[in-house]
Amino acid sequence: MQNLSLCFPDWSDARRWQVARAHFAGAGLTLFESGLVWWSRRSRFEGFFTLEGGEVLQQLAGRPVLFFGLHNTCVEMVYAYLSLQRPVNVLFRVNNNALWEYMATRSRERYQARLIPRKQVPEFIERLSRGEAGLLAADQDLGRKRSLFVPFFGVPTATVPSVHQFARQTGAAVVFAEAYRGGANGYVLRLHHLKGFPTEDAEADTGRMNAEIERSVQQHPEQYLWVHKRFKTRPEGAAPIYPPKRQRQR
C-alpha cells in the first residue's frame, strides 16, 4: 500500500485497496501459471499468447539482443514464451529453496532459456558478445553499491544500470519485452526496440528504461510486483519510506 501511495498519489484509498487485492489474486495465479510452464505441452502453451511487435525479431536476426523486462505476476509465463521466439540467456537470482530451484531450472530449460546466476555476469556478457540474446529485469532494489538514483513514478529510485552497461560492452540492440495478462488469448508479449540506446550517459539510459517500465505499469497496475520494497534504498540523507521491521519478542 505504501508503494501504491507513492506511485499513485492521486488515487483514492479505495482504489488502492482494489488494486492491491487484484494484485494478490494475480500473485496466486502465478502458482498455477508455473505449473503450465513446467509441465504443459508446448503446443498447448503457445496458444495462450499474442505477440505484438514480432517484426523486431526479424529486423534484429543475427544481432546480439538484450531484452529487458519487468517483474510482474505473469513473468514466468510470458518470458518462457519469449524464449520460444528467440533463445535467451537469462540472468537470475538463485532461489533459496533447492527443490523449487531444481524444478524451475529443469523446466525452463526445456524451452530455450539458458539460466545464468547473477554471480556469473562475465558468462552472460560473453554470450551477448557472441551474437546471442539475453534477458534481464533490472527493476528491483539491489542496494546502493551498484545503483544510480533515477526517477520511477517521480521518486528517486535505486536502479542498477545493467542494461546500459551490458549494451555498451557488447553492442547489443536493446528491446523492451513488455509482458502482461490480457489480449484475446490470455497473455500479451509486446516488443519495442529502443532506438539510439545505449548512449554514453548511464543515468539518462537508466532513466529511459524506468520510464518504459513505468508506462507499462500504469496500463496494468494490478500486475506489477508491489510486494517488493522497490524504494527501500534511499539517497543520502533521505528519510526511509518503509517502517522498520518489528523485533521479535522473546
KASUL-V512504 format. One line per field, one symbol per residue. ss: DSSP state (H for helix, E for strand, C for the rest). burial: 1 if it has 9 or more other C-alpha atoms within 8 Angstrom, else 0. Layout:
ss = ???
burial = ???
//
This chain:
ss = CHHHHHHCCCCCHHHHHHHHHHHHHHHHHHHHHHHHHHHCCHHHHHHHEEEECCHHHHHCCCCCEEEECCCECCHHHHHHHHHHHCCEEEEECCCCCHHHHHHHHHHHCCCCEEEEEHHHHHHHHHHHHCCCEEEECCCCCCCCCCEEEEEECCEEEEEECHHHHHHHHHCCEEEEEEEEEECCCEEEEEEEECCCCCCCCHHHHHHHHHHHHHHHHHHCHHHECCCCCCCCCCCCCCCCCCCCCCCCCC
burial = 0011110000000001101101100110110011111101000010011110010110010011111111111111111111110111111100000000101110111011111111001001101110111111111111000011111100011111101111110101111111111000111111111100110001101110011111011001011111000111110000000000000000
//
